[in-house]
Amino acid sequence: MEAYMETVILIVGFLLIVAGCYCLIRTYHLLKVIIGVEVAMKAVTMFVILAGFINGKAPLAQAFVITVIVIEVVVAVVAVGLALNLYRLYGNMDIRNLRKLKG
């Protein structure tokens, strides 16, 4: 891989992390927060693959990425379940209502 492609991947990954963090900060809607986390995690997986490629350990990086994807899916499923419960109880997905949940 040429050096400018590595730079482009780093810049795109950084922009994805910034976009994910912006989505986390600027909204109170739980589904938008989940999407922001997913976007940031995709950038992290891209960084792990790039690091493995640069160090010559691409198979190890791919194994880590598979593990990260599985953990990410579990977190997303639990968060969507929480969002559905929040919507069922309060009629909206405002994260400020999470303080009212008991159980």
C-alpha positions as CSV (number, residue, x, y, z in Angstrom):
1,M,0.0,0.0,0.0
2,E,1.3,3.4,-0.9
3,A,2.0,6.0,1.8
4,Y,-0.7,8.4,0.6
5,M,-3.3,5.7,0.9
6,E,-2.4,5.1,4.6
7,T,-2.7,8.9,5.2
8,V,-6.1,8.9,3.5
9,I,-7.3,6.0,5.6
10,L,-6.1,7.7,8.8
11,I,-7.9,11.0,7.8
12,V,-11.1,9.2,7.0
13,G,-11.0,7.1,10.2
14,F,-10.4,10.3,12.2
15,L,-13.4,12.0,10.5
16,L,-15.5,8.9,11.2
17,I,-14.6,9.1,14.9
18,V,-15.3,12.8,15.0
19,A,-18.7,12.2,13.3
20,G,-19.6,9.4,15.8
21,C,-18.6,11.6,18.8
22,Y,-20.6,14.5,17.4
23,C,-23.6,12.3,17.1
24,L,-23.1,11.2,20.7
25,I,-22.8,14.8,22.0
26,R,-25.5,16.6,20.0
27,T,-28.6,14.3,20.4
28,Y,-30.8,13.0,23.1
29,H,-32.4,10.3,20.8
30,L,-31.2,6.9,21.8
31,L,-31.2,5.4,18.3
32,K,-29.0,8.3,17.1
33,V,-26.6,7.6,20.0
34,I,-26.4,3.9,19.0
35,I,-25.7,4.9,15.4
36,G,-22.9,7.3,16.6
37,V,-21.3,4.5,18.6
38,E,-21.5,2.2,15.6
39,V,-19.9,4.7,13.3
40,A,-17.0,5.3,15.7
41,M,-16.5,1.6,16.2
42,K,-16.3,1.1,12.5
43,A,-13.4,3.6,12.4
44,V,-11.7,1.8,15.2
45,T,-11.9,-1.5,13.3
46,M,-10.5,0.2,10.2
47,F,-7.6,1.5,12.3
48,V,-6.9,-2.0,13.6
49,I,-6.8,-3.5,10.1
50,L,-4.5,-0.7,8.9
51,A,-2.2,-1.3,11.9
52,G,-2.0,-5.0,11.2
53,F,-1.3,-4.3,7.5
54,I,1.5,-1.9,8.3
55,N,3.1,-4.2,10.8
56,G,2.7,-7.3,8.5
57,K,0.4,-9.0,10.9
58,A,-2.8,-8.8,8.9
59,P,-4.2,-12.2,10.1
60,L,-3.9,-11.2,13.7
61,A,-5.6,-7.9,13.0
62,Q,-8.4,-9.7,11.3
63,A,-8.9,-12.0,14.3
64,F,-9.1,-8.9,16.5
65,V,-11.6,-7.2,14.2
66,I,-13.9,-10.3,14.2
67,T,-13.8,-10.2,18.0
68,V,-14.6,-6.5,18.0
69,I,-17.5,-6.9,15.5
70,V,-19.0,-9.6,17.7
71,I,-18.8,-7.5,20.8
72,E,-20.1,-4.5,18.9
73,V,-23.2,-6.5,17.8
74,V,-23.9,-7.6,21.3
75,V,-23.7,-4.0,22.6
76,A,-26.0,-2.8,19.8
77,V,-28.6,-5.5,20.5
78,V,-28.6,-4.7,24.2
79,A,-28.9,-0.9,23.5
80,V,-31.7,-1.4,21.0
81,G,-33.5,-3.6,23.5
82,L,-33.2,-0.8,26.0
83,A,-34.4,1.7,23.4
84,L,-37.5,-0.4,22.7
85,N,-38.3,-0.6,26.4
86,L,-37.8,3.1,26.8
87,Y,-40.2,3.8,23.9
88,R,-42.7,1.3,25.2
89,L,-42.8,3.0,28.6
90,Y,-42.5,6.7,27.7
91,G,-43.5,7.0,24.0
92,N,-40.2,8.5,23.0
93,M,-36.5,7.6,23.0
94,D,-35.1,10.5,24.9
95,I,-32.1,9.4,26.9
96,R,-33.0,11.7,29.7
97,N,-35.8,9.3,30.5
98,L,-33.3,6.6,31.4
99,R,-33.0,8.0,34.9
100,K,-36.7,7.1,35.5
101,L,-36.3,3.4,34.6
102,K,-36.3,1.0,37.5
103,G,-35.7,-2.7,37.7
